[in-house]
C-alpha cells in the first residue's frame, strides 16, 4: 500500500542505524512487525497461569499420537461448487436452425 507520511529525520536515521536497514521502507516495515508481535506477546502473557503444561514423556507421547491422527494441513472447502459436465453440456447446446447468438443482437457502430 502506498502511503505518504512525515517522519522525523533524526528518528528515522537512528532507527536505520540501529537496525542496519538500507532503506526507509525496511525500517518502517520492521517497526510495524514489531508492533504486531508485541500485541501477540501481550495476549500470551495474559494467559499466564491459565494453561496446563505436561512435560513428562507420557505427555509428549500422547501429544505425538494425537498429532498423527489429525492431518497436518486441512484444505479449505471451496465456496463454489463445480458444475457437472452434463449440466455444462446442456447449457452449451448449438442454436436451432443455424442461428448464432450474435445474429439476434443489434449491431451498433
Backbone bond lengths (Angstrom), bond angles and torsions (degrees), N, CA, C in turn:
res aa  C-N    CA-C-N  psi(-1)  N-CA   C-N-CA  omega(-1)  CA-C   N-CA-C  phi
1 X - - - 1.436 - - 1.531 107.45 -
2 X 1.267 116.17 131.32 1.456 121.06 -179.71 1.522 108.44 -87.77
3 X 1.344 115.63 127.86 1.455 121.44 -178.46 1.522 109.48 -142.33
4 X 1.295 116.69 136.94 1.460 121.44 174.88 1.515 108.21 -105.69
5 X 1.343 115.93 122.15 1.456 120.63 178.94 1.527 109.32 -136.95
6 X 1.308 115.24 154.87 1.464 120.63 176.81 1.513 107.64 -95.75
7 X 1.332 116.96 122.67 1.459 122.52 179.20 1.518 108.13 -122.65
8 X 1.308 116.38 137.33 1.454 122.27 178.03 1.535 108.91 -57.72
9 X 1.329 117.47 125.38 1.461 122.45 -176.43 1.525 112.21 -61.23
10 X 1.337 116.91 -41.32 1.463 120.08 -179.50 1.527 110.98 -66.11
11 X 1.329 116.26 -40.85 1.462 120.75 178.86 1.531 110.54 -64.28
12 X 1.331 116.46 -42.86 1.458 120.16 179.53 1.523 110.77 -64.50
13 X 1.324 116.65 -43.47 1.466 120.22 179.85 1.531 110.65 -63.01
14 X 1.336 117.16 -40.77 1.462 120.94 179.05 1.527 111.24 -65.76
15 X 1.333 116.66 -41.34 1.471 120.84 179.57 1.526 110.84 -66.62
16 X 1.323 116.77 -41.12 1.465 119.95 179.80 1.527 110.97 -65.97
17 X 1.331 116.39 -38.70 1.466 119.81 179.24 1.531 110.87 -70.13
18 X 1.326 116.68 -42.06 1.466 120.72 -178.17 1.524 111.63 -66.44
19 X 1.320 116.86 -37.54 1.461 120.11 -177.62 1.511 113.98 -94.38
20 X 1.321 116.80 -8.10 1.462 119.39 -178.32 1.522 112.70 69.63
21 X 1.321 116.58 31.45 1.462 120.89 -178.66 1.523 110.09 -82.61
22 X 1.324 115.98 145.03 1.469 121.18 178.92 1.518 111.88 -91.01
23 X 1.338 116.38 -27.73 1.461 119.72 -178.11 1.527 110.27 -127.90
24 X 1.317 114.64 159.38 1.465 119.94 177.16 1.520 110.49 -65.60
25 X 1.321 115.56 -35.78 1.464 119.97 -179.92 1.526 110.46 -60.24
26 X 1.341 117.41 -44.59 1.460 120.53 178.49 1.524 110.99 -59.28
27 X 1.327 116.69 -42.31 1.463 121.04 -178.55 1.527 110.82 -64.90
28 X 1.316 116.89 -44.99 1.469 120.65 -178.64 1.525 110.34 -66.42
29 X 1.334 117.86 -44.08 1.462 120.46 -179.44 1.522 111.37 -63.35
30 X 1.329 117.64 -40.04 1.461 119.80 178.41 1.526 110.72 -66.50
31 X 1.321 117.33 -36.53 1.460 120.58 175.66 1.515 111.84 -62.63
32 X 1.332 116.83 -40.27 1.463 120.36 178.03 1.525 110.88 -66.94
33 X 1.330 117.28 -39.87 1.469 120.49 176.51 1.531 110.50 -61.48
34 X 1.329 116.16 -39.82 1.452 120.68 -179.82 1.531 111.39 -62.84
35 X 1.318 117.00 -41.34 1.469 120.77 178.18 1.520 110.12 -63.82
36 X 1.330 116.86 -43.50 1.469 120.52 179.56 1.530 110.43 -63.74
37 X 1.331 117.14 -44.43 1.458 122.16 -179.48 1.531 110.74 -62.46
38 X 1.317 117.28 -40.26 1.462 121.35 -179.78 1.525 110.33 -61.64
39 X 1.328 117.12 -39.08 1.469 120.97 179.53 1.531 110.51 -64.53
40 X 1.331 117.11 -39.67 1.465 120.67 177.85 1.526 110.07 -64.80
41 X 1.326 117.01 -43.60 1.461 120.35 178.45 1.522 111.69 -60.82
42 X 1.319 116.75 -39.70 1.467 119.84 178.18 1.524 110.61 -60.84
43 X 1.325 116.68 -39.11 1.465 120.71 177.59 1.519 111.71 -65.17
44 X 1.330 116.46 -39.11 1.465 119.67 177.96 1.526 111.25 -67.71
45 X 1.323 115.89 -41.41 1.462 119.17 178.94 1.532 111.74 -64.27
46 X 1.314 116.95 -30.46 1.463 120.60 178.47 1.531 110.98 -65.90
47 X 1.327 117.49 -22.16 1.464 121.67 179.34 1.526 112.71 -86.73
48 X 1.331 116.99 -0.77 1.472 120.67 -177.33 1.532 110.24 -54.61
49 X 1.347 114.47 128.16 1.465 120.60 178.97 1.514 113.83 85.02
50 X 1.316 118.49 -6.46 1.465 120.83 -177.32 1.526 112.24 -102.39
51 X 1.331 117.96 -11.93 1.459 121.47 -178.42 1.524 109.85 -101.34
52 X 1.314 116.61 144.42 1.457 122.07 176.66 1.525 108.32 -101.95
53 X 1.321 116.66 130.94 1.462 120.96 -177.46 1.522 108.61 -122.65
54 X 1.325 115.49 122.85 1.465 120.90 178.24 1.517 107.01 -108.71
55 X 1.328 116.75 106.41 1.459 121.32 -176.24 1.527 111.87 -98.22
56 X 1.313 117.09 12.17 1.461 119.93 -179.70 1.522 110.26 -77.87
57 X 1.332 116.24 163.35 1.463 120.69 178.60 1.528 111.19 -62.26
58 X 1.324 116.53 -36.72 1.464 119.97 179.31 1.531 110.81 -66.04
59 X 1.314 115.43 -37.72 1.472 119.59 177.85 1.519 111.98 -63.39
60 X 1.337 116.17 -43.47 1.467 119.75 178.40 1.523 111.41 -67.31
61 X 1.330 117.50 -38.47 1.464 120.96 179.26 1.520 110.66 -63.55
62 X 1.328 117.02 -42.61 1.470 118.61 -179.92 1.525 110.68 -69.75
63 X 1.335 117.59 -33.82 1.472 120.01 177.47 1.521 110.39 -65.79
64 X 1.341 116.98 -41.27 1.473 119.91 178.16 1.529 111.11 -65.06
65 X 1.336 116.27 -40.94 1.465 119.82 179.26 1.519 110.87 -63.39
66 X 1.318 116.70 -41.57 1.468 121.05 178.75 1.525 110.54 -66.19
67 X 1.325 116.35 -39.20 1.467 121.23 -179.53 1.530 111.00 -65.92
68 X 1.332 117.16 -36.96 1.462 120.09 -178.68 1.532 111.80 -71.44
69 X 1.345 117.00 -22.91 1.467 119.71 178.16 1.518 112.56 -77.65
70 X 1.304 117.14 -26.73 1.461 120.32 -178.57 1.522 109.48 -99.30
71 X 1.325 117.93 141.86 1.462 119.90 178.48 1.528 110.90 -65.32
72 X 1.327 115.18 145.17 1.462 120.46 -178.08 1.519 111.37 -68.93
73 X 1.329 116.71 -37.77 1.461 120.82 -177.94 1.516 108.16 -126.33
74 X 1.303 115.56 129.46 1.454 119.39 177.12 1.512 108.10 -109.57
75 X 1.312 116.24 117.77 1.454 121.20 178.79 1.521 109.18 -75.13
76 X 1.309 117.36 135.74 1.466 119.22 177.99 1.527 110.23 -69.49
77 X 1.305 115.64 147.96 1.457 118.89 176.68 1.517 108.28 -75.81
78 X 1.308 115.57 145.94 1.461 119.01 -177.46 1.518 109.97 -73.32
79 X 1.322 115.89 147.07 1.453 120.37 179.50 1.525 111.09 -85.72
80 X 1.311 116.69 -5.56 1.452 120.77 178.96 1.513 107.52 -123.73
81 X 1.301 115.63 146.49 1.458 120.36 178.94 1.525 108.95 -98.94
82 X 1.325 115.32 139.59 1.458 118.02 178.17 1.520 109.16 -73.02
83 X 1.316 114.75 141.32 1.454 120.57 179.36 1.530 109.35 -77.81
84 X 1.323 118.38 132.86 1.462 119.31 175.02 1.523 110.17 -64.00
85 X 1.320 116.53 151.05 1.467 120.90 -177.70 1.522 112.13 -61.59
86 X 1.313 118.18 -35.34 1.462 120.53 -178.98 1.526 110.59 -63.46
87 X 1.316 116.47 -41.86 1.464 119.86 179.48 1.520 110.32 -68.05
88 X 1.309 117.21 -36.95 1.461 120.81 179.58 1.527 110.35 -67.92
89 X 1.324 116.52 -39.11 1.464 120.41 179.75 1.524 110.68 -67.89
90 X 1.339 116.83 -36.29 1.462 121.33 -179.45 1.530 110.39 -64.56
91 X 1.334 116.32 -38.71 1.462 120.08 -178.54 1.519 112.35 -73.02
92 X 1.323 118.19 -23.47 1.458 119.63 -176.87 1.529 112.18 -102.74
93 X 1.353 117.41 36.34 1.461 121.35 177.34 1.520 109.77 -66.63
94 X 1.334 117.42 146.32 1.471 119.25 175.84 1.530 110.56 -68.14
95 X 1.332 116.40 151.84 1.465 121.90 -179.49 1.527 110.49 -70.26
96 X 1.335 116.88 146.71 1.472 119.23 179.59 1.528 111.91 -70.83
97 X 1.286 115.96 149.75 1.469 125.09 174.30 1.528 112.74 56.67
98 X 1.306 117.70 33.90 1.457 121.09 174.01 1.512 115.48 70.84
99 X 1.339 118.76 9.37 1.458 120.83 179.15 1.527 108.54 -75.25
100 X 1.281 115.44 141.34 1.466 119.48 176.67 1.512 108.30 -103.93
101 X 1.289 116.07 162.95 1.466 120.68 -179.16 1.517 110.10 -64.83
102 X 1.313 118.66 -31.84 1.453 121.62 -177.84 1.524 111.87 -74.57
103 X 1.354 118.24 -24.67 1.466 119.56 -175.93 1.521 111.34 -70.56
104 X 1.335 118.35 -23.84 1.447 120.68 179.84 1.529 112.17 -82.19
105 X 1.292 117.49 -12.63 1.484 121.01 -177.25 1.506 109.68 -93.16
106 X 1.319 114.54 152.03 1.466 118.12 175.87 1.512 108.49 -82.11
107 X 1.295 116.22 142.82 1.459 122.11 -178.70 1.520 108.52 -96.35
108 X 1.324 117.94 121.38 1.478 122.12 177.30 1.497 108.37 -107.67
109 X 1.315 114.40 143.16 1.462 119.08 177.71 1.490 110.97 -129.78
